[in-house]
Amino acid sequence: MRRIQRGDISGLQDLVQRYQLQAARAAYLVVRDRSLAQDLVQSAFVRAFERIDGFDAERPFGPWFMRLVLNDANKVATRRRREGSLDDIGDGLDSTQIVDSSIGPEQALEQAETTDQVWAALARLTPAQRAAVVHRYYLDLTEAEMSAAFACPPSTIKSRLHAARERLRTLLRPAANDLEISQ
């Protein structure tokens, strides 16, 4: 960060290598469109470079950058949700891309079905709830770190996470019941 603040653009390459994949995955979890997630991350790197003078080099870059990415992803997902269902957008992950290849066919099918059910449930959350879930469970941020990243009170973070978990519990309950019946 200090190199970039001194005008050495080569410092940006190190940041891109370190954060691009994680940022793209986090954005994808919110917008569910690979190319859009990649575009959001690329734009966030450009904005980070443009706003580098306002960045406090004593603080870590990662949370600041992820906030840029996920705020943009949240805005885009909200706008797209108003325009149409998230199920209709993007090139969603195929369950077979996530399934562990070291397990048997029956287990692979069950894992793929579970993955599809979780993706469908996540798509039905509000973008703000999805972003909170990504921050907490994918990026592994604490509620205090999330509060700082979103610049909102801890009670707002707790409320978003609670609402998201309750909604997921409700949406996934039928799938859990089906699993219990089949066993």
N, C-alpha and C positions, 0 to 999 in steps of 0.2 A: 504494500500500500504506500509506503514511504517513497518507493521508486516512482510510482505512478504520480504521486503528489509533486515530485520533483520534475515531472514532465517526461519520465522514461516510460514510454508505452510498452516496452518489453515486459514490464512487471505485470501487465494485464494478461499476457500469455500464461504465466504461472497460475493466476487466479482462475482463468478459464479451464486449464487442465485440472485444477483441484476441485472446482465446484460445478462444472458444467453437467456432468452426469447426474449428480444428486439433485441439482436444481431442475433438470429436465424431468426426472422421475417424479419429483414433488409436484411440478406443474401439471404433469400428465394425470396424476391422481386427482387433481381438481377439475381439469378441463376435459380429460378423456379423449384427447386428440394429439397424437404424437407430433405431427408437423406444427400444430399450433403451440404445443408446449415448447418445442425447440425455438420457435419464433419468439415466444415470450422470454425465454432465457437469453437469447441473443440481444433482444431489445433491452433487457435488464442490465446486461454487461455494458452496453453502450451508455445507458443512463448512469450506471455506476461510475463509468469513466468521466462522464460530463459533470457529475456531482461530486467528484472526488475531493474538491476543496472543502465541502461541508462534512466530510467523513472524519470522525475522530480516530486517528491511527492508534490510539491506546486501546480501543475496543476491537473485538474480533470482527473480521469481515464477514464470515459465514452467516451469522444470524441477521446482520444488516442486509446482506444480499438476498437471502432467502425471503426476507420480508418483502423486498421489492418484487421478487418473482411471484410469491404467493398472493400478494395484494393485486397484482395485475391478473393473475389467473382467476382470482375470485371475481374481479370485475367482469372479465370476459365470460366466465361461466354464468354469472348472474344475467348478463345481457343475452347470452345464448339461451338461457332457460326461459326468458321472457319470449324469445322468438320461437322456441320449439324445445322438444324433449332432448335431454342429454343422450338418450338411447339412439337418437337419430343422427348424432354428429360423430365425426372423426373416424379414425381407424382403430377401434378398440382392440385391446389385447385378446388374442385367441387363447382360450383356456389351455390349449396344448402347449403354449409357450411358457406357462407357469408351472406346469405339472412336473414333478420330480421323476426323472427317467429311471431311477433305480428301484422303483416300486412296481408291483404287478399291475396288470391291466384293470382289474376290478378296483383296486385302490386308486389308480390313476383316474379312472372314470369318476369315482366319488370325489376325488380332490378337484377335478375339473368342474364338476357340478357345484361344489361348495364355492369355488372361486367365482363362478358365474353368478351365484346367488349373492355373494358379498359385493361384487361389482354392481349388480343391479340395485342392491340396497344402498350402496354409496351414491349411486346416481340419483337416488330419490331424496338425499339430504340436500339442504340448502347449500349454496356455495360457501357461505361462511362456516357452516357446520363441517363441510368437507375439508375446508382449509384448516380448521381447528384439529380435526382428526389427523390430517397429514402432519401438521406441526408436532402434535403430541406423540403419535404412535409410529410415524415414519421417520421424522427427523429427530425424534426422541428428546424434544425440548420439554423442560419443566413448565409448570403453569406460570411460574415467575418469569421465566425466559420468554414465554409466549406473551405475557402481559407487557413486557418491555418491547418485544418485537412489534406487537399490534398497537402499542401506545394506548392501551386501555386498562381499566382497573382489573385486578385479578378476579373480581366477582363476575365480570363479563366473560372472561375465559372459562371460568368454572361453569357458568350458565350454558355457554355454547357447547362445551364438552358433555355436560349432563344431557342437554337436549339431543345431541348427536347420538350418544350412547343409548338413550331411551328409544329414539327413533330406529336405530339399528336393531335393538333388541326386539322391538315390535315387528319390524320388517323381516327379521331372520327367524323369529319364533316358529312360523309355519315350516320352515326348512328344518329346524331342529326337531320338531315333532315328527316330520316325515322320516328323519334319520333314526329316531328312537323306535318308530314303528317297524322299520325295515330290519332292525337288529334283533 
